[in-house]
Each structure stands twice: as C-alpha cells, then as structure tokens.
Amino acid sequence: MKYDFDKRMDRSGTASYKWDQSEKLFGRADILPLWVADMDFEAPKEVVDAIKQRADLGIYGYTFRTQDYFDAVSGWLDRRHGWKIEQEWITSSPGVVPALSLLVLAMTEPGDGIILQSPVYYPFYDVIKMNGRNVVDNALVLENGQYRMDFERLERQAQDGAKMLLLCSPHNPGGRVWKREELERIGEICDKYGVFVVVDEIHHDLVFSGHKHLPYASLSDKFAQHSATCIATSKTFNLAGLQTASVIIPNDEVRRKYNALLKTLSIHMESFFGLTAVVSSYNHGEQWLEQLLVYLEGNLDTLEDFISKRLPQVKVIRPEATYLVWMDCTALSDKPQELKRLMFEEAGVAFSEGSVFGKQGAGYLRVNLACPRSLLLEALEKFANAASTFTQSE
C-alpha cells in the first residue's frame, strides 16, 4: 500500500490541541501551527480500521493488557531495535510524561537532585519541579552544529549526590541520536554513583538514514538494572490522543514500586482504544512508518534548502532523528518576546519558542516537519517574508 502524506487534512473543530487553540494561545485564529509534536498525517489505515472495528463493539468497558499486547511490544523492540526483553518487564502509563513523573516519585525523595540535559523537552522541568525535586542542569554543548554531552560535569553532578538522570534519547529538540560510546559513558558514570536513569525513547522509531537508535537498557544488564525506558506509539504513528505508553523496567524492585503507584492512582488498566492502537500499530504499521521516514527526510531537505536560500542568517541544526528541527534564529533576535512577535503577529505562524527548553534556547525556534510539504512551505514562506522586514522593538 502507498500512503499519501501530501494530503492536507482539516483538523479545525475537532478539539485539536494544535489547531483549535490558536486565538487563545497566540492571539489570532489564522495561525499556521507547526509547534506541538503531533503529525498532520492520518494514522496507518490498518490502525484506523482496527480502531473502527473496536468502536463497533458499542460497549467500552474496563480493559486489561492481553498477551497480544505484550507480544506486540516485545516483538517491535526486537525487530526494530534489536532489544530482546522479557514480558514481565513491560508495564504501562497513560503517556510517557506521566511515566516520567511516576518514576520520579517512585525512585527519589523531595529535595533530591535530578539531572536533565538542556535544552530539552520542557515537561522534563515540570516533572522535577512540580514533584518537589531540584533540577540539576547538565547542559549540552553545541559544537560545529551538533550537541555533545559534558561528561566531566555529569560526573561531578553524580558525585555530588544527584539521584536520577532524565535522558532524552533521541534528543528533543536537538535531534541527536546518541552513539554507543556516549550511552556507555553515561551508564558507567550513573552506575558508579548510584544514579537511576529514566530514558524517554518516545522518538526511537523516527530516525533518519545513516543513523541507528540504540536503546540504553539494551547495552548491558548492568545498565538495564538501573534504568527504566519509556516508549509509545504516539509519536511513531500519530496516536497521542489515545493516551497510552509502555514502560520497560527490568529491575524487579523498581517495577514493583512503579506498579504500586499505578495502582494507588488507579491508572493500572489499559485504555480501551489504546490497547488496539498498540497491537495494530506494532503488528501492521511498519510499511507506513518506512514511507513516513522517507517523506519526513524529504521535508527536512526542503526546509534546509529553503532556509539556506531565503534566510541564510538562520542556522539549521540538522536532526538525526525526530520530526522536529531546531533553528538558531539569534541573527533575527535572541529575545523570546521578539521572536514570538515575529511569528504570531508578523508571520502568522507558530513554531515552538526555544527558551521553554532551557535558558540557552533563547533565540532558537523548533519547527515541526510532520505535515504535508505544501503546508510546510506555506509556513516557511510566511515566516521568511515577515523576517525580511522585521525590526526589533526599541
């Protein structure tokens, strides 16, 4: 089957977080939104058909995870990522971010330091601060257009008593696919000082040609035993609204603590449609994903070509994974409010403003590529036209 990613879908009036809040969030209703990380593509037909069939049952009762669910998750990780896991390692969550928060609660105490690597997906800050823990920033270093980790600082922070590392792999918004030697260095430091590693691998399937994602916990049993890995079909197959994620916890005691919190909050059962989405996506969505990756890489090439010709002062940090592009717009302005004015008032587009990912993100914008190419070009054209006449406020 050939999938049509050029088809433009009207999502307005569907309670879309991305499309139906522009006036509330950005001050005008006619904004083109290329910010929040969901795709403007239909999910695989096989998944849509399975969900429709499930809906036709007409009774939407409490749901448990079936053997098909466990087989689908473990089969996908083995087939796509070479990671053989045990069924009993698999537990769940309504989403990856809730899983991060639950793991913070399960494995740390109020006041503990938790390491993140900024600039990073902004809910990482929330799950630390809103749970009464302290952010320990192991800021990434931008060198030659690519982020690298500061391992010396990481070791000092671990030695100083940080209890947990939230690792974004592949990285959002920088787009890095961490190499084996980088992950192994993290693992050795964290094992040495007793730092538990929580890995957000939600973008693990969205890796561009020439790069390969390595699940952190697959590298050694030692790393597996001091980590938990969070994955979901939500980014891979555009199913975020179905509220389901899988959490892989090889350590029996950690998994017991995590599952006790799930039970305490009574979120231990599966979403009625989420179950079907996971099984149908992992069992039947691979052809769709392979075509999607080709299309996304075409969108990335299109964006790079457009920016180089129309806005050469803007520097594109080419991602190795994700459908998100991190752009250095400091030549236009390094002030968040000024870039917001340029986007919302002057251009009529919404990209993600960079300072929400960390203070070093000021002057950067994150662009969501996962849309029909005509929509991407329309948004870039509007942004370039506005930028060509943009002057900063006094």
C-alpha positions in Angstrom: 0.0 0.0 0.0 1.2 3.5 -0.8 0.3 6.2 1.7 -0.4 9.8 0.7 1.4 12.2 3.1 0.7 15.2 0.8 -3.0 15.1 1.6 -4.0 18.2 3.7 -6.5 17.4 6.4 -8.8 19.9 8.0 -8.4 19.4 11.8 -10.3 22.5 12.9 -13.3 22.0 15.1 -12.0 18.6 16.3 -10.9 19.8 19.8 -7.3 19.7 18.4 -4.8 21.0 20.9 -2.7 22.0 17.9 -5.3 23.6 15.6 -8.2 24.8 17.7 -6.3 27.0 20.3 -4.5 29.5 18.1 -6.5 32.5 19.1 -6.2 31.6 22.8 -2.5 30.8 22.7 -1.2 33.2 20.0 -3.7 36.0 19.7 -5.2 35.2 16.3 -7.2 32.4 14.8 -5.4 32.2 11.4 -2.1 31.0 12.7 -0.4 28.1 10.9 0.6 25.8 13.8 3.9 23.9 13.4 4.7 23.6 17.1 3.3 20.9 19.3 4.6 17.5 18.4 1.8 15.7 16.7 1.6 15.0 13.0 -0.8 16.3 10.4 -1.0 12.8 8.8 -3.6 10.1 9.0 -2.5 7.1 11.1 -1.9 3.9 9.2 -5.1 2.6 7.5 -4.7 -0.8 9.3 -4.7 1.0 12.7 -7.7 3.2 11.8 -9.6 0.1 10.6 -8.8 -1.8 13.8 -10.0 1.1 16.0 -13.2 1.4 14.0 -13.8 -2.3 14.5 -13.2 -1.9 18.2 -15.6 1.1 18.3 -18.3 -1.0 16.6 -18.5 -3.2 19.8 -20.6 -0.5 21.4 -19.5 -1.2 24.9 -16.4 0.5 26.1 -15.6 -1.2 29.4 -12.5 -1.6 31.6 -9.6 -3.1 29.7 -6.5 -5.2 30.6 -3.3 -5.8 28.6 -3.6 -9.0 26.7 -0.9 -11.4 25.5 -1.2 -9.8 22.1 -0.2 -6.5 23.7 2.9 -7.9 25.3 3.9 -9.8 22.2 3.4 -6.7 20.0 5.6 -4.5 22.3 8.4 -7.1 22.7 8.3 -8.1 19.0 8.6 -4.5 17.9 11.6 -3.8 20.2 13.3 -6.9 19.0 12.5 -6.4 15.3 13.2 -2.7 15.0 15.8 -2.1 17.7 17.5 -5.5 18.4 16.4 -5.4 22.0 15.1 -8.7 23.4 13.1 -8.1 26.6 11.1 -10.2 29.0 7.3 -9.9 29.1 7.3 -9.2 32.8 9.5 -6.1 32.3 6.6 -4.4 30.5 4.2 -2.1 32.4 2.3 0.9 31.2 1.2 4.5 31.7 -1.3 6.9 30.1 1.6 8.6 28.4 5.4 9.0 28.5 5.3 12.2 30.6 3.1 10.7 33.3 5.5 7.8 33.4 8.5 10.1 33.9 6.6 11.8 36.8 5.7 8.4 38.4 9.3 7.3 38.2 10.5 10.5 39.8 8.0 9.8 42.7 8.9 6.1 42.9 12.7 6.5 42.9 13.5 9.8 44.5 12.6 11.9 47.6 11.5 15.6 47.9 14.6 17.8 47.6 16.6 15.3 45.6 18.6 16.5 42.6 17.6 15.2 39.2 19.8 15.7 36.2 18.5 16.8 32.8 20.4 17.9 29.7 19.2 21.2 28.4 18.0 22.4 26.1 15.4 19.6 26.5 11.7 18.8 26.2 10.1 21.2 28.6 7.9 18.8 30.6 11.2 17.4 32.0 11.4 20.5 34.1 7.8 20.1 35.3 8.1 16.5 36.4 11.1 17.5 38.5 9.9 20.9 40.0 6.2 20.1 40.4 7.2 16.9 42.4 9.3 19.0 44.7 12.7 17.8 43.4 15.6 20.0 42.2 16.8 20.5 38.6 20.5 19.7 38.1 21.3 21.0 34.7 23.9 19.1 32.7 23.7 21.5 29.8 24.6 20.1 26.4 27.4 21.8 24.5 26.8 23.0 20.9 29.9 22.4 18.8 30.1 22.5 15.0 26.4 22.5 14.6 25.8 19.4 16.8 25.2 18.9 20.5 27.5 16.8 22.7 27.4 15.8 26.3 29.5 17.3 29.1 30.6 14.1 30.8 33.0 15.8 33.2 30.3 18.0 34.6 27.9 15.0 34.6 30.3 13.0 36.8 30.7 15.9 39.2 26.9 16.2 39.5 26.5 12.5 40.1 29.3 12.6 42.6 27.6 15.5 44.4 24.6 13.3 45.1 22.1 13.6 42.2 19.7 10.7 42.4 18.3 10.4 38.8 19.1 11.3 35.2 16.3 12.0 32.8 17.8 11.1 29.4 16.1 12.2 26.2 17.1 9.6 23.5 16.8 10.5 20.7 17.1 14.1 21.9 14.4 16.7 21.6 14.8 19.4 20.5 18.5 18.9 19.3 17.7 15.8 17.2 20.8 13.8 18.3 20.9 10.0 18.1 23.3 9.2 20.9 26.1 6.9 19.9 27.1 3.7 21.8 30.2 5.3 23.4 28.1 8.2 24.7 25.5 6.0 26.2 28.1 3.7 27.7 29.8 6.7 29.3 26.5 7.8 30.8 25.9 4.2 32.1 29.3 3.9 33.7 29.0 7.2 35.5 25.5 6.6 36.7 26.3 3.0 37.8 29.4 4.2 39.7 27.5 6.8 41.7 24.1 5.1 42.0 22.2 7.4 39.7 19.0 5.9 38.3 18.4 6.6 34.6 15.0 7.2 33.2 15.1 7.2 29.4 12.5 8.9 27.3 12.8 7.0 24.0 9.5 8.1 22.5 11.2 9.2 19.2 13.2 6.0 18.9 11.4 4.9 15.7 11.8 8.3 13.9 15.5 8.0 12.9 16.9 9.3 9.6 19.0 7.3 7.2 22.7 6.9 8.3 21.8 6.7 12.0 20.7 4.0 14.4 19.0 4.3 17.7 20.3 2.1 20.5 18.1 1.5 23.5 20.1 2.5 26.5 19.0 -0.6 28.6 20.0 -3.0 25.7 23.7 -2.2 26.1 24.2 -4.2 29.2 22.4 -5.9 32.0 24.0 -3.5 34.4 22.5 -0.5 32.6 19.1 -2.3 32.4 19.0 -2.9 36.1 19.5 0.8 36.9 17.1 2.2 34.3 13.5 2.5 33.1 12.7 3.0 29.4 9.6 4.9 28.2 8.2 4.3 24.7 4.9 4.9 22.9 3.1 4.5 19.6 2.0 8.1 20.0 4.9 9.8 18.1 5.6 7.0 15.7 2.1 6.5 14.4 0.4 9.8 15.4 -1.8 8.4 18.1 -1.1 10.8 21.1 -4.8 11.3 21.8 -5.3 7.6 22.7 -3.3 8.1 25.9 -1.2 5.0 26.2 2.5 4.3 26.7 4.7 1.3 27.6 7.4 1.4 30.3 10.1 -1.2 30.3 11.6 -1.8 33.8 13.9 -4.8 34.1 14.6 -4.4 37.8 12.0 -6.3 39.8 12.1 -3.9 42.8 11.9 -0.8 40.8 9.0 -2.2 38.8 7.2 -3.2 42.0 7.5 0.4 43.3 6.3 1.8 39.9 3.3 -0.5 39.7 2.3 0.3 43.2 2.0 3.9 42.2 -0.1 3.0 39.2 -2.4 1.1 41.4 -2.5 3.9 44.0 -3.7 6.3 41.3 -5.9 3.7 39.7 -4.3 4.1 36.3 -3.1 0.5 36.0 -5.7 -0.6 33.4 -5.3 -0.1 29.7 -7.1 2.5 27.5 -9.9 0.7 25.6 -8.7 2.1 22.3 -5.1 2.3 23.3 -4.8 -1.5 23.5 -6.0 -1.8 19.9 -3.7 1.0 18.8 -0.6 -0.6 20.2 -1.3 -4.1 18.9 -2.3 -2.9 15.4 0.5 -0.4 15.0 3.3 -2.7 16.0 1.9 -5.6 14.1 0.8 -3.8 10.9 2.3 -0.3 10.8 5.8 -0.9 9.6 5.2 -0.3 5.9 3.5 3.1 6.8 6.5 4.0 9.0 9.1 3.3 6.3 7.2 5.5 3.9 6.8 8.2 6.5 10.5 8.3 7.2 11.3 8.9 3.5 8.7 11.7 3.4 10.0 13.3 6.6 13.5 13.3 5.3 12.3 15.0 2.1 10.6 17.6 4.3 13.9 18.1 6.1 15.8 18.6 2.9 13.1 21.0 1.7 13.4 23.1 4.9 17.2 23.2 4.8 17.1 24.3 1.1 14.5 26.9 1.8 16.3 28.4 4.8 19.7 28.5 3.0 18.2 30.5 0.1 15.7 32.7 1.9 17.0 33.1 5.4 20.8 32.3 5.3 21.3 34.1 8.6 19.3 31.4 10.3 21.3 28.3 11.1 19.5 24.9 10.9 20.7 22.2 13.2 20.0 19.1 11.1 18.4 16.4 13.2 19.5 12.8 13.1 16.0 11.8 14.4 12.6 13.1 15.4 10.4 15.2 13.1 11.5 18.4 14.9 14.1 20.9 13.6 16.0 23.2 16.0 16.9 26.5 14.3 19.3 29.2 15.6 17.5 32.4 14.9 19.7 34.7 17.1 20.6 36.7 14.0 17.0 37.8 13.9 16.7 38.2 17.6 17.9 36.5 20.8 14.9 37.8 22.7 12.0 35.3 23.2 9.3 38.0 23.1 10.6 39.4 19.9 10.6 36.0 18.2 7.1 35.5 19.4 6.1 38.8 17.9 7.7 37.9 14.6 5.9 34.5 14.5 2.5 35.3 15.8 1.9 38.9 14.8 4.1 39.4 11.7 4.2 36.0 10.1 1.0 34.3 11.3 2.8 31.0 12.1 3.5 29.2 15.3 6.8 27.3 15.9 7.9 26.4 19.4 9.8 29.3 21.0 13.2 28.0 22.2 13.6 29.4 25.8 10.9 27.0 27.1 13.5 24.2 26.5 16.0 25.9 28.7 17.7 29.3 29.0 20.2 28.5 26.3 17.3 28.0 23.9 16.6 31.8 23.8 16.9 32.9 20.2 16.0 29.4 18.9 12.8 28.0 17.3 11.7 24.4 17.0 9.8 23.6 13.8 7.5 20.5 13.4 8.2 19.0 10.0 5.4 16.3 10.2 2.9 17.9 7.9 2.2 17.9 4.1 5.1 19.6 2.3 2.8 22.3 0.9 1.8 23.3 4.4 5.5 23.4 5.5 6.4 25.6 2.6 3.5 27.9 3.2 4.5 28.4 6.8 8.2 28.9 5.8 7.2 31.4 3.2 5.1 33.4 5.6 8.0 33.3 8.2 10.6 34.4 5.6 8.5 37.2 4.3 7.9 38.6 7.8 11.6 38.1 8.7 12.8 40.1 5.7 11.1 43.3 7.0 11.3 42.5 10.8 12.9 45.1 13.1 13.1 44.6 16.8 11.2 46.9 19.2 13.2 49.6 21.0 
